[in-house]
Amino acid sequence: ICLEVLVDGDNVRRLKCKHLFHMSCIDSWFQKHHVDCPLCKSIFIPNREGDPGPAEAR
């Protein structure tokens, strides 16, 4: 997960725990088989397609 500041126009994902991340950063995090939020460690269960499913694109 990067430490860059989110700015208007960035592609971001909001996890169900309400934390925001750059879309490419959090997608990479979940693709590496992590199942938790990097900040609060809330656990997310992948759906059938392998998508982590804890987020909504914004």
Secondary structure by P-SEA (a helix, b strand, c coil): ccccccccccbbbbccccccccaaaaaaaaaaccccccccbbbbbbcccccccccccc
